[in-house]
Amino acid sequence: MTDFPTQTRVVIIGGGVVGASCAYHIAKAGWDCVLLEKNELTAGSTWHAAGNCPSFSTSWAVMNMQRYSLDLYRQLADEVDYPMNYHVTGSIRLGHSRERMMEFERAVGMGRYQGMDLEMLQVSDLKDRYPFLETHDLAGALYDPGDGDIDPAQLTQALAKGARMNGARIERFCPATGVSRQNGEWIVHTDKGDITCEKVVNAAGYYAQRVGEWFKPYGGRTVPMAVMSHQYFLTEEIPELATYTKENGKLPLLRDVDSSYYLRQEKNGFNLGPYERNCKVHWVRPDDPVPEDFSFQLYPDDLERLEWYIEDAMARVPLLGTGGVARNINGPIPYAPDGLPLIGPMPGVPNAYEACVFTFGITQGGGAGKVLAEWVTEGQTEWDMWSCDPRRYTDYTDHDYCVEKAKEVYGHEYAMHFPWHRWPAAPDRKLSAVHNTVKDLGAVFGVYGGWERANWFAQPGDDTSEAATQTWARTGPWAPRIKEECEAVRDHVGVLDLPGFSRYRLQGPGAADWLNSLCTGRLPSVGRLGLLYFTDTRGRVVTEMSAMRLADDFFFLITAAAAEWHDLEWLTKSLPAGAQFSLSNVTQDFSCQIVTGPQSRALLSTLTDADLTQPWLTHQSAQIAGRWAQLVRVSFAGELGWEIHSKIDDTTPIYDALIAGGAKPFGMFALNSLRVEKGYKAWKGDLSTDYTALQLGLDRFIDWSKDFPGKLALETERSTGPTKRLVTLKVDAGDCDAPYMATLWHGDQIVGEVTSGTWGHRVNASIALAMLRPDLTQPGTEVEVDIFGTRCRAVVQPDGPLWDPKNERLRT
């Protein structure tokens, strides 16, 4: 085939390992596709990648993706008849502290659930696995028998061969130069001609931001990323290592994650790759632009930057110091602000997708191609992939933000992600109108969809240092303050400033019928508020929205701050042509305060003439402290309470009046405790596309008399019964509550997983919301929760909230 293709279903821009994997998986799904590469395959970050293949992650989605990659790579050479240097050596991940060993234990539990045989090692085990290792200051290690390394170029070529075998076209030395849109189709422009296609994928690696600019006229944004310099060096041959290898085989790949480097045997020498704190970002200034073509090029050597790490590695493995440096590799690696890739729909752009900004593209490439192909060909993915979804970022990721966060992530590549910790770089992107007031009250902030919200309120003398948060335990300076905040909400009245709720105005003839066709349940009546759930074709929960109905065809739809672009796209992609109603994003126009507790009515009565006797789940327009607001009778904390939705300019006088009236400020940590006690579900924690509406116990939010997406799948599931159900557990926990995706055991069988865990201050117990095998969901059933390697007894609770099970306090 020499004729240039002018028509296809999918065009993929970028021929690294991820682009090749996308082509392989899309073609295997039976779709025509063309991959465009400006130079030779692998010309970007792929060719100089170290090729390490870990499965380790404490992200459930990323672990799934990496596990799939390694399974694919084991059989790919035979499948496509292309030889690959794939060395499965196993790996040892060193731990210097109890906290690090707890992280490893968590990963072991997750890995076992996914079928991987991860293993905890004692210090006494290490010399047997790695005889050249100094162990005197270690706490232990994690062993992954499936880890190793692969030749990135061979892997890419094998994927490309598999793509061609299934009908894909790969055009090398054919740079894409732009895109345009005509008659609902994309036209991808190249120097060799134009290609018309249905869908297009940006897999351009460290050129992804440049490619992303082409889509701005069609609703796109600047791709959030920066390009980091990553160095690793190869030593000369080391005779002692050659002798060992001849007798015993290759050493396991070694990672000293607390010192921040990997050390791998490369033939009969070593490959050392640090992630240094004093890292360097490239191509970020006008006088240092991204080159037009950096194919197969490297940055100048800069080994002085690595001096501490080299010395530390030589102290850990003295044999390393006996080999001179044979070659240094210093190449560009793209980083998103959180270090995870962008895989999924391109925000704001129809039929465009991203599979780019991979920090660990080799080990994630196989899984990324699978996920991207599912997005393209099915519109949904097997695993919930929100952690990698491009829509997780909104409009706060400007240039400086991306640079500062990329440097922070790179310099802490192996860092532990503690539940109380906030990464400090690039703060204050989106602020409430009362941010300074909340700060003056002692707020310690966290970030939610770019918005600064108070996590807890410190008192004078409390330790608010970053160091204090380096723990998995619930105890810390925040613990007594969270307890006080929860008790204030229980006994008196609290106020939580909650900027950033995503909200959309839906108004006009036909709006109600359209909304009703999308959600599983009934719409609220005029003057009422209701929860709406939206499912995909499998009946899995895509999102949850609160619908405030002001008139027959007039709604405000309110959802999570992080969901702003995700949920807007979910709605807009279903808008009918020629609709007489409108849907608009008004997130930036309003803010919210939660006012809740048994004395909330008494407080509000001093600030408003509104009818405070209106029942639960009603709303009304009102004057509060002399300013207009929509007063909504609802409380995510599970107490008598209201949400006050006001215009931004009116937020300050309302908040000031609430504080002056005696409301105690409380934060997101307290709210999390309060909502778990009520069994309220959080989006992308409990509510995700990993679970169906029936598994999540949302039966009462399903109207079986109407049609909606996913109804057929849910009817089938209803007839057979769900394979798991959401339950509430009381846990005999120690110092730590159950983390997300902690494994549930019944005897020697894995029977479920935790979706939320925290301490309930009103019920004085550690609580978990968990998905459990249905035969074990009877109240009183005992299971065990693996909490950082310790199996803790847990008891299934009756259906309904632990706190105020009849909702009497809410309805008072």
C-alpha positions in Angstrom: 0.0 0.0 0.0 1.7 3.1 -1.2 -1.3 5.4 -1.8 -1.7 8.0 1.0 -4.9 7.3 3.0 -7.4 10.2 2.7 -10.2 8.6 4.8 -10.3 6.6 8.0 -12.3 6.4 11.2 -9.5 7.4 13.6 -6.3 9.3 13.2 -3.6 9.0 15.9 -1.0 11.7 16.1 2.3 10.4 17.5 4.3 7.2 17.1 5.7 6.5 20.5 4.9 3.4 22.5 1.5 4.9 23.5 0.5 5.9 20.0 1.5 2.5 18.7 -0.5 0.8 21.5 -3.5 2.9 20.7 -3.3 1.9 17.0 -2.9 -1.8 18.1 -5.9 -1.8 20.3 -8.2 0.3 18.0 -7.3 -2.0 15.1 -8.0 -5.1 17.2 -11.4 -3.7 18.0 -12.1 -3.7 14.2 -11.8 0.0 13.5 -9.8 1.5 10.7 -7.1 3.9 11.9 -4.1 5.7 10.7 -1.1 6.6 12.9 1.0 9.6 11.9 4.6 10.0 13.1 6.6 13.0 12.1 9.9 11.1 12.2 10.5 7.4 12.8 8.5 5.4 15.4 9.8 5.9 18.9 11.4 9.3 18.0 10.1 11.1 21.1 10.5 10.1 24.8 10.2 6.4 23.9 13.5 5.9 22.3 15.6 7.0 25.3 13.3 5.6 28.0 14.9 3.3 30.5 12.2 0.7 29.9 11.4 -0.3 33.5 8.2 -2.2 33.9 6.8 -1.9 37.4 3.2 -2.9 38.3 3.4 -1.1 41.7 1.0 1.7 42.3 -1.3 2.9 45.1 -3.8 4.1 42.5 -6.3 1.3 41.7 -6.7 2.5 38.1 -3.0 2.9 37.4 -2.3 -0.5 38.9 -4.9 -2.0 36.7 -3.4 -0.3 33.6 0.2 -1.4 34.4 -0.9 -4.9 35.3 -2.6 -5.2 31.9 0.5 -3.9 30.1 2.8 -6.5 31.6 0.4 -9.3 30.9 0.2 -8.0 27.3 4.0 -7.7 26.9 4.6 -11.3 28.0 2.6 -12.7 25.1 3.0 -9.9 22.5 6.2 -11.2 20.9 4.6 -14.6 20.1 1.4 -13.0 19.0 2.9 -10.7 16.4 6.1 -12.8 15.7 8.5 -10.0 16.7 11.4 -10.6 19.1 11.6 -8.4 22.2 14.2 -8.1 24.9 11.9 -8.4 27.9 13.6 -9.3 31.1 11.3 -10.2 34.0 13.8 -10.0 36.8 11.5 -9.1 39.7 12.2 -5.9 41.7 13.0 -5.0 45.3 11.6 -1.7 46.6 13.4 -0.6 49.7 11.7 0.9 52.8 13.5 3.0 55.4 10.5 3.7 57.7 7.4 2.2 59.2 5.3 4.6 57.1 6.9 3.3 53.9 6.4 -0.3 54.9 2.8 0.5 55.5 2.5 1.9 52.0 4.0 -1.3 50.7 1.5 -3.4 52.7 -1.3 -1.4 51.1 0.0 -2.1 47.6 0.4 -5.8 48.4 -3.3 -6.0 49.4 -4.4 -4.2 46.2 -2.1 -6.3 44.1 -3.5 -9.5 45.6 -7.0 -8.4 44.7 -5.8 -7.9 41.1 -4.1 -11.3 41.0 -0.5 -10.2 41.5 1.8 -12.0 43.9 3.5 -9.1 45.6 5.5 -10.0 48.7 6.8 -8.2 51.8 10.4 -8.9 52.6 12.2 -8.6 56.0 15.6 -7.1 56.1 17.0 -10.6 56.8 15.6 -11.7 53.4 17.4 -9.0 51.3 20.9 -10.4 51.1 19.6 -13.6 49.6 17.8 -11.7 46.9 20.5 -9.0 46.4 23.9 -10.0 47.8 25.6 -6.6 47.0 23.1 -4.6 49.1 23.9 -2.7 52.3 20.9 -3.3 54.6 21.9 -1.8 58.0 19.4 1.1 58.0 16.5 -0.5 56.3 13.1 -1.4 57.6 12.2 -4.0 55.0 11.2 -4.1 51.3 8.5 -5.0 48.8 9.2 -7.7 46.2 7.4 -7.7 42.8 8.2 -10.9 40.9 6.6 -9.5 37.7 8.8 -6.4 37.4 11.6 -6.0 35.0 12.6 -4.1 31.9 11.9 -4.1 28.2 13.5 -2.6 25.1 11.2 0.4 24.3 12.0 0.4 20.6 11.3 -3.3 20.2 8.1 -3.0 22.2 6.9 -0.1 20.0 7.7 -2.0 16.8 5.9 -5.1 18.0 2.8 -3.0 18.8 3.1 -1.3 15.4 3.4 -4.7 13.7 0.3 -5.9 15.6 -1.6 -2.8 14.5 -0.7 -3.4 10.8 -1.7 -7.0 11.1 -5.1 -5.9 12.2 -5.5 -3.4 9.4 -4.0 -0.1 10.7 -2.0 2.2 8.5 1.2 3.7 10.0 2.6 6.7 8.1 6.2 7.5 9.2 8.0 10.8 8.3 4.6 12.3 8.0 4.1 15.2 10.5 0.6 16.4 11.2 0.5 20.1 10.7 -3.0 21.0 11.9 -6.7 20.1 12.1 -9.9 21.5 10.8 -13.6 20.4 11.0 -16.2 20.1 8.3 -19.6 18.4 8.3 -19.1 16.9 11.7 -15.8 15.2 10.7 -12.2 16.0 11.4 -9.6 16.8 8.7 -6.1 16.2 9.8 -3.6 18.1 7.6 -0.2 16.7 6.7 2.5 17.6 4.2 1.5 14.5 2.2 -2.2 15.4 2.1 -5.3 15.6 4.3 -7.0 12.7 6.1 -10.7 13.0 6.9 -11.7 11.0 10.0 -14.4 10.6 12.5 -12.2 10.8 15.6 -8.7 12.0 16.4 -6.2 11.1 19.1 -3.4 13.4 20.5 -0.7 10.9 21.4 2.1 13.4 20.7 4.1 12.9 23.9 6.1 16.0 24.8 4.6 17.7 21.7 1.1 17.2 23.0 0.7 20.8 24.1 1.6 22.1 20.6 -0.8 19.6 19.0 -3.5 20.6 21.6 -3.4 24.2 20.4 -4.8 23.1 17.1 -8.1 22.2 18.8 -8.6 25.5 20.6 -10.9 26.9 17.9 -13.1 23.9 18.4 -13.5 24.2 22.2 -10.1 23.1 23.4 -7.7 24.4 26.0 -3.9 24.4 26.5 -2.8 20.9 27.5 -1.7 21.0 31.1 1.9 19.8 31.1 5.6 20.6 31.4 8.7 18.8 30.1 11.3 17.6 32.6 14.8 16.6 32.1 15.4 13.0 33.3 18.9 11.6 33.5 20.1 8.1 33.9 23.6 6.7 33.3 25.0 3.3 32.3 28.2 2.0 33.8 31.0 0.1 32.2 31.0 -3.7 32.6 31.7 -4.8 36.2 33.6 -8.1 36.3 32.1 -9.2 39.7 28.6 -8.6 38.3 29.4 -10.5 35.2 30.5 -13.5 37.3 27.4 -13.3 39.5 25.1 -13.1 36.5 26.7 -16.1 34.8 26.0 -18.2 37.9 22.7 -16.8 39.1 21.1 -14.7 36.4 20.3 -11.0 36.5 19.8 -9.1 39.7 16.3 -7.8 40.6 15.6 -4.2 39.7 16.3 -2.1 42.8 14.4 1.0 43.9 15.4 3.1 46.9 12.2 5.1 47.0 13.1 7.1 50.0 16.4 8.2 48.5 14.6 8.5 45.1 16.3 6.5 42.4 16.2 3.2 40.6 19.2 0.9 40.0 18.9 -1.8 37.4 21.4 -4.3 36.0 22.1 -3.4 32.3 24.0 -6.3 30.7 27.0 -6.7 33.1 26.9 -3.1 34.4 24.3 -0.9 36.1 21.7 1.7 35.0 21.2 4.3 37.7 18.3 6.8 37.3 17.5 9.3 40.1 14.5 11.6 40.5 16.3 14.6 42.0 14.8 17.3 44.1 16.9 19.9 42.3 15.3 19.0 39.0 15.2 20.9 35.8 12.3 21.8 33.5 12.8 22.6 29.8 11.1 24.6 27.1 9.1 26.9 29.4 10.4 30.3 28.4 9.9 32.3 25.2 13.6 32.2 24.6 13.7 28.4 25.1 10.8 27.1 22.9 10.0 23.5 22.1 12.2 22.7 19.0 10.4 21.9 15.8 12.1 18.5 15.8 13.9 17.0 18.7 13.8 13.4 17.4 16.5 11.2 18.7 18.2 14.1 20.5 19.2 14.6 24.1 20.0 17.4 26.5 23.6 18.1 27.5 24.9 16.0 30.4 24.2 17.5 33.8 25.5 14.9 36.2 26.4 17.4 38.9 22.7 17.6 39.6 22.7 14.0 40.6 25.8 14.0 42.8 24.0 13.3 46.1 22.0 10.5 44.6 25.0 8.8 43.0 26.8 8.8 46.3 23.8 7.5 48.1 23.4 4.7 45.6 27.1 3.8 45.8 26.8 3.6 49.6 23.7 1.3 49.2 25.4 -0.9 46.5 29.1 -0.4 46.8 29.6 -2.5 43.6 28.2 0.4 41.6 31.2 2.5 42.5 33.6 0.1 40.8 32.2 0.8 37.3 32.9 4.0 35.4 30.2 5.9 33.6 29.9 4.5 30.0 27.1 6.7 28.8 24.7 9.3 30.2 21.1 9.7 28.9 19.5 13.1 29.5 16.2 13.4 27.7 12.8 15.0 27.9 9.9 13.4 29.8 6.5 15.1 29.9 4.7 15.6 33.2 1.1 16.5 34.0 0.6 18.5 37.2 -0.1 15.4 39.2 2.3 13.1 37.4 -0.5 10.9 35.9 -1.1 10.8 32.1 -4.0 12.2 30.2 -6.1 9.4 28.7 -9.7 10.0 27.5 -11.9 12.7 26.0 -10.3 16.0 25.1 -12.1 18.6 27.2 -14.6 20.6 25.3 -13.8 19.1 21.9 -16.2 16.6 20.1 -14.7 13.3 19.0 -11.2 14.2 20.1 -9.1 12.3 22.6 -5.8 12.4 24.5 -3.3 9.7 25.2 -0.3 11.8 26.2 1.9 13.3 28.9 3.1 9.9 30.1 5.8 9.9 32.8 6.0 6.1 32.8 4.9 5.5 29.2 6.6 2.1 28.8 5.0 0.3 31.7 1.6 2.1 31.2 1.6 2.0 27.4 -0.2 -1.3 26.9 -2.9 -0.5 29.3 -3.2 3.1 28.0 -3.9 1.8 24.5 -6.6 -0.5 25.8 -8.3 2.3 27.8 -8.0 4.8 24.9 -9.4 2.3 22.4 -12.4 1.7 24.7 -13.0 5.4 24.9 -12.9 5.7 21.1 -14.8 2.6 20.1 -17.2 2.2 23.0 -17.5 5.6 24.7 -16.7 4.0 28.1 -13.9 2.1 29.8 -13.7 -1.2 31.7 -12.1 0.4 34.7 -13.0 3.8 36.1 -10.1 5.9 34.9 -10.9 9.3 36.5 -7.4 9.6 37.9 -6.1 9.8 34.3 -9.1 11.6 32.7 -8.0 14.9 31.0 -11.2 16.5 32.3 -10.0 16.2 35.9 -8.3 19.6 35.4 -10.3 22.7 34.5 -9.3 26.3 34.0 -6.7 26.8 36.7 -3.8 24.9 35.0 -1.9 27.9 33.7 1.7 27.8 32.6 3.2 28.6 36.0 1.0 26.1 37.7 2.0 23.3 35.4 5.7 24.1 35.7 5.7 24.3 39.5 3.6 21.2 40.0 5.7 19.2 37.5 8.9 20.1 39.4 7.2 19.1 42.7 5.9 15.8 41.3 9.3 14.9 39.7 11.2 15.7 42.8 8.9 13.6 44.9 8.3 10.8 42.3 8.4 8.0 44.9 6.8 10.0 47.7 4.0 8.6 49.9 0.6 10.2 49.5 -0.7 10.6 53.0 -4.4 11.3 53.7 -3.8 14.5 55.7 -1.0 15.9 53.5 -1.4 18.7 51.0 1.3 19.2 48.3 2.2 22.8 48.7 3.4 24.0 45.2 1.2 26.4 43.2 -1.4 27.3 45.8 -4.4 29.7 45.6 -5.5 29.1 42.1 -9.2 29.5 42.8 -10.4 31.3 45.9 -13.6 31.9 47.7 -14.8 35.4 48.2 -14.3 34.8 51.9 -10.9 33.1 51.6 -9.0 35.6 53.7 -11.7 35.5 56.4 -11.6 31.7 56.6 -7.8 31.8 56.7 -7.9 34.3 59.6 -10.2 31.9 61.4 -7.4 29.3 61.3 -8.2 27.3 58.2 -5.7 24.7 56.9 -6.6 24.4 53.3 -6.9 21.6 50.8 -7.5 21.7 47.1 -10.8 20.5 45.4 -11.0 20.9 41.7 -8.5 23.8 42.0 -10.6 25.5 44.7 -9.1 26.2 48.1 -11.4 24.9 50.9 -10.7 24.6 54.6 -9.8 21.0 55.6 -9.8 21.9 59.3 -9.4 24.9 61.6 -6.2 25.1 63.7 -6.1 26.8 67.1 -3.1 28.8 68.3 -0.2 26.5 69.1 -1.4 23.7 66.7 1.3 22.2 64.5 0.3 23.1 60.9 3.6 22.1 59.4 3.9 19.9 56.4 6.0 17.5 58.4 3.2 16.9 60.8 1.1 15.4 58.1 3.6 12.6 57.1 1.5 9.9 58.7 -1.1 7.3 57.9 -2.6 7.5 61.4 -5.7 9.5 62.2 -4.1 11.1 65.1 -2.3 14.4 64.6 -2.9 18.1 65.4 -6.1 18.0 63.2 -7.7 15.1 65.2 -9.0 17.1 68.2 -10.1 20.0 66.0 -12.1 17.7 63.7 -13.7 16.2 66.7 -14.7 19.6 68.0 -16.0 20.6 64.6 -18.2 17.5 64.3 -19.5 18.0 67.9 -20.4 21.6 67.1 -22.4 20.4 64.1 -24.0 17.7 66.3 -24.8 19.9 69.3 -25.0 23.5 68.0 -24.4 24.9 64.5 -21.5 24.9 62.1 -20.8 26.7 58.9 -18.7 25.4 56.0 -17.7 27.8 53.2 -17.9 25.6 50.1 -16.8 27.4 46.9 -16.6 25.7 43.6 -19.8 23.6 43.4 -20.2 22.9 39.7 -23.5 24.2 38.6 -25.4 24.4 35.3 -28.6 26.3 34.4 -31.0 24.3 32.4 -34.0 26.3 31.1 -36.5 26.3 28.3 -39.3 24.3 26.7 -38.5 20.6 26.7 -35.8 20.8 29.4 -37.6 18.5 31.8 -38.4 15.8 29.3 -34.8 15.8 28.1 -33.3 15.6 31.7 -35.8 12.9 32.6 -34.6 10.8 29.6 -31.0 10.9 30.9 -31.4 10.1 34.6 -32.4 6.9 36.3 -35.1 8.3 38.6 -37.9 10.8 38.9 -37.4 14.6 38.7 -38.2 16.6 41.7 -41.3 18.7 41.6 -41.2 22.5 41.4 -39.9 23.9 44.7 -38.1 20.7 45.6 -34.5 19.3 45.4 -33.7 15.8 44.3 -30.7 13.6 43.7 -30.4 12.4 40.1 -28.1 9.5 39.0 -26.8 9.0 35.5 -25.6 5.6 34.3 -23.8 4.4 31.2 -25.1 1.6 28.9 -23.8 -1.0 31.5 -25.8 0.6 34.3 -22.7 1.9 35.9 -22.8 5.2 37.7 -21.3 8.1 35.7 -22.3 10.9 38.0 -24.7 12.2 40.6 -26.3 15.7 40.5 -28.6 17.6 42.8 -31.4 19.0 40.7 -33.1 22.2 42.1 -36.3 22.7 40.2 -37.5 26.3 40.0 -40.2 25.9 37.4 -41.6 23.2 35.1 -38.7 23.6 32.7 -36.1 25.4 34.8 -33.5 23.6 36.8 -30.2 24.3 38.5 -28.0 21.1 38.4 -25.3 21.0 41.1 -22.4 18.6 41.2 -18.9 18.2 42.6 -16.2 20.9 42.0 -13.9 18.4 40.3 -16.7 17.3 38.0 -17.2 20.6 36.3 -15.9 19.7 32.8 -16.8 16.0 33.1 -20.4 16.5 33.9 -20.9 19.4 31.5 -19.7 17.1 28.7 -21.9 14.3 29.9 -24.9 16.6 29.5 -23.9 18.5 26.4 -23.1 15.4 24.3 -26.8 14.4 24.6 -28.3 17.7 23.7 -30.7 17.3 20.8 -30.3 19.3 17.7 -32.6 22.3 17.5 -33.4 22.2 21.2 -35.5 25.1 22.5 -34.0 24.9 25.9 -30.5 26.0 26.9 -27.8 24.6 29.1 -25.1 27.0 30.5 -22.3 26.6 33.0 -22.7 29.2 35.8 -20.2 27.7 38.2 -18.2 31.0 38.4 -21.3 33.0 39.3 -22.3 31.5 42.6 -20.9 30.2 45.9 -22.3 28.2 48.8 -22.2 27.9 52.6 -23.4 24.9 54.5 -25.2 25.9 57.7 -26.1 22.8 59.8 -26.7 21.6 63.3 -29.7 21.6 65.7 -29.4 25.4 66.3 -29.2 26.3 62.6 -32.9 27.3 62.4 -32.5 29.6 65.4 -29.4 31.3 63.9 -31.0 31.8 60.5 -34.2 33.2 62.0 -32.1 36.2 63.1 -30.9 36.8 59.6 -33.9 36.1 57.4 -37.6 36.3 57.1 -37.7 33.2 55.0 -40.1 30.3 56.0 -37.7 28.1 57.9 -40.5 25.6 58.5 -40.4 24.4 54.9 -39.6 20.7 54.9 -36.5 18.8 54.0 -35.5 18.9 50.3 -37.3 22.2 49.6 -35.8 25.5 48.4 -36.8 29.1 48.3 -35.5 32.5 47.4 -34.7 34.6 50.4 -33.0 37.6 51.8 -30.2 36.6 54.2 -28.3 39.4 56.0 -29.9 41.7 53.5 -28.6 39.8 50.4 -30.4 37.5 48.0 -29.8 33.8 48.2 -31.4 30.5 47.4 -32.0 28.7 50.7 -32.0 25.0 50.3 -33.2 22.7 53.0 -30.6 19.9 52.8 -27.4 18.9 54.7 -24.6 16.6 53.6 -23.7 16.5 57.3 -26.9 14.7 58.2 -28.2 17.3 60.6 -30.9 20.0 60.4 -29.5 22.4 58.0 -29.5 24.5 54.8 -27.3 25.2 51.9 -27.1 29.0 51.2 -26.4 29.5 47.5 -25.5 33.1 46.8 -23.9 35.3 44.2 -20.2 35.7 44.6 -20.4 39.4 45.7 -22.9 38.5 48.4 -20.9 35.7 49.9 -18.9 37.9 52.4 -21.8 39.6 54.2 -23.7 36.4 54.5 -20.7 34.4 55.8 -19.7 37.2 58.2 -23.3 37.3 59.6 -23.3 33.5 60.2 -20.0 33.7 62.1 -21.1 36.7 64.1 -24.3 34.8 65.0 -22.3 32.0 66.6 -21.8 29.4 63.9 -18.5 27.5 64.3 -16.5 27.1 61.1 -15.8 23.5 60.1 -13.8 21.9 57.3 -13.9 19.2 54.7 -12.3 16.6 57.0 -15.2 17.0 59.4 -17.7 16.9 56.6 -16.2 13.6 55.4 -16.6 12.1 58.8 -20.2 13.3 59.1 -21.2 12.1 55.6 -19.8 8.6 56.0 -21.7 8.3 59.3 -24.8 8.9 57.2 -23.8 6.6 54.4 -23.7 9.4 51.9 -21.6 8.5 48.9 -18.8 10.6 47.4 -18.2 11.0 43.6 -15.3 9.0 42.3 -14.8 7.4 45.6 -17.9 5.4 46.3 -19.7 6.5 43.1 -17.8 5.5 40.0 -18.1 3.5 36.8 -16.5 0.6 38.6 -20.0 0.0 40.1 -23.6 -0.3 38.9 -26.5 1.6 40.4 -27.8 -1.6 42.0 -24.4 -2.6 43.4 -24.4 0.9 45.1 -27.8 0.4 46.6 -29.4 3.1 44.6 -32.6 1.1 43.9 -34.9 3.8 45.2 -33.4 6.2 42.7 -34.5 4.0 39.7 -37.8 4.5 38.0 -38.3 1.2 36.2 -41.4 2.6 34.3 -39.3 4.8 32.1 -36.4 4.5 29.7 -32.9 5.7 30.4 -29.4 4.8 29.4 -28.4 1.5 31.1 -31.9 0.4 31.9 -31.6 -2.9 30.0 -28.4 -3.8 31.8 -29.9 -3.0 35.2 -33.0 -5.0 34.5 -30.8 -8.0 33.7 -28.8 -7.4 36.8 -31.9 -7.1 38.9 -33.1 -10.5 37.7 -29.8 -12.2 38.5 -28.8 -10.2 41.5 -25.8 -7.9 41.9 -22.4 -9.5 42.2 -21.6 -7.1 45.1 -23.4 -4.6 47.3 -22.4 -1.5 49.2 -22.5 -1.9 52.9 -21.5 0.0 56.0 -18.9 -1.6 58.3 -17.9 -0.8 61.8 -14.2 -1.6 62.0 -12.0 -2.6 65.0 -9.3 -0.4 63.5 -6.1 0.6 65.2 -4.4 3.9 64.7 -5.4 4.1 61.0 -8.8 4.0 59.3 -9.4 1.9 56.2 -7.9 3.5 53.1 -9.6 3.5 49.7 -9.4 0.1 48.1 -8.4 -1.7 51.3 -9.1 -5.4 50.7 -11.9 -7.3 52.5 -11.3 -10.9 53.6 -13.6 -13.7 54.7 -11.4 -16.5 55.8 -8.8 -17.0 53.1 -10.9 -15.4 50.4 -10.9 -11.8 49.1 -14.6 -10.7 49.2 -14.6 -7.0 48.5 -13.0 -3.6 48.9 -13.4 -0.4 50.8 -14.6 2.8 49.0 -14.5 5.2 52.0 -13.1 4.9 55.5 -12.9 7.4 58.4 -13.5 7.9 62.1 -17.1 8.7 63.0 -17.1 11.2 65.9 -20.8 11.0 66.5 -20.9 7.2 66.7 -17.4 6.9 68.1 -16.2 4.3 65.8 -14.1 3.6 62.7 -16.4 3.3 59.7 -16.0 2.0 56.2 -18.3 2.0 53.2 -17.4 -1.1 51.2 -18.4 -3.2 48.3 -19.0 -6.8 49.6 -19.9 -10.1 48.1 -23.8 -10.3 48.4 -24.0 -13.5 50.5 -22.0 -11.7 53.2 -24.1 -8.5 53.4 -26.5 -9.6 56.2 -26.2 -7.3 59.3 -23.9 -8.8 61.9 -21.7 -10.7 59.4 -18.0 -10.5 60.3 -15.3 -9.9 57.8 -11.8 -8.5 58.0 -10.3 -5.4 56.5 -6.7 -5.3 55.5 -5.5 -1.9 56.9 -1.8 -1.5 55.9 -1.1 -5.2 56.4 -3.1 -5.8 59.5 -6.4 -7.6 59.2 -9.0 -5.8 61.4 -12.3 -7.3 62.4 -15.3 -5.5 60.7 -19.0 -6.0 61.2 -21.7 -5.4 58.6 -24.2 -2.9 59.8 -28.0 -2.7 59.1 -29.0 -0.8 55.9 -29.3 2.9 56.5 -27.2 5.5 58.3 -25.3 4.7 61.4 -26.2 8.2 62.7 -29.8 9.1 63.0 -31.0 6.1 61.0 -34.6 7.4 60.6 -33.4 10.9 59.5 -35.3 12.5 62.3 -32.7 15.2 63.0 -32.7 16.1 59.3 -36.5 16.4 59.2 -37.0 18.3 62.4 
